[in-house]
Amino acid sequence: MVDQQYFVDADDSGVIVAVLTVLILILRFSVETFAIEDKPWRIFYLQKYVKFFIIGVTVLVVAVPEGLPLAVTLALAYSVRVRFIMHSPAQLTL
């Protein structure tokens, strides 16, 4: 039987990468702007944080469907294998 845990892990890895991307962008910008350059907070910096969030959502949207072709391939391979075991090879047609 196909291990369903793999598909959950593949989806979780996309979420983890997206969250890490957002956190790294926010930390880098905040440290450079407020700690190193010692600039005061301005409201237009909020736009930067929104852009970082949008980048994270984009990474999530792109990363999660990457597992779809693999999931389809594994499901097809499993169904063919089950069908091959249950029926003789002469009866196997797709």
Secondary structure, 3 states (H helix, E strand, C coil): CCCHHHHHHHHHHHHHHHHHHHHHHHHHHHHHHHHHCCCCCCCCHHHHHHHHHHHHHHHHHHHHHHHHHHHHHHHHHHHHHHHHHHCCHHHCCC
